[in-house]
Amino acid sequence: MLFLIINGKEKEFSSGKMPETLSSLLDSMGINHATVVAEVNGLIVRRNDFAGTKLSDGQKIELVKFVGGG
């Protein structure tokens, strides 16, 4: 099994099922790219780089979503 640690929680993926890029991970989670800030292994990823950011087993990903309100 492969896994990613997303916001402190381990998420397992069967072989061949783990998203290859940060962009595909967000899509699989139903997260709008325009409303999230992403960090991979402690480094902030620019929104323009989501599609080119490759994911690998064991990486730590933090996602912060913007919400409206006041």
Buried (B, 14 or more C-beta within 10 A) or exposed (E): EBEBBBEEEEBEBEEEEBBEBBBBBBBEEEBEBEEBEBBBEEEEBEEEBBEEBEBEEEBEBBBEEEEEEE
